Amino acid sequence: MMCGVDGLLIRECDVDDLDRLEQCMPTRGTGAHAALLARQHSGDATYLTAWLDGEPVGSGLISWTGHRSSATSASPRRGRDWASAQRW
């Protein structure tokens, strides 16, 4: 899945993106980008990345199984929800 306009491209993360994501949006050794990509590979979620003129500028996770943490939701949700989003 891809969507883009005026130099902005939003697409599913790929394993080849991990190094560049870590350089531009550092997780300080937590491996968060790789963990979110692993959730995507398991079918549990879709990890979207936003690129502006070839540089990563944001990311978001769509969880297909609901929220994993009560801190991300005030009430149980049905279906597809944004579990996390980041912008730099």
WOMOGI-V169883 format. One record per helix or strand of 2 or more residues. SS is the DSSP state (A for helix, B for strand). FROM is the first residue (numbers start at 1). TO is the last residue. Records with the same first field share a line. If there is no record, write none. Layout:
SS: FROM-TO  FROM-TO
//
This chain:
B: 2-5  8-12  45-52  55-63  81-87
A: 15-24  32-42  70-72
//
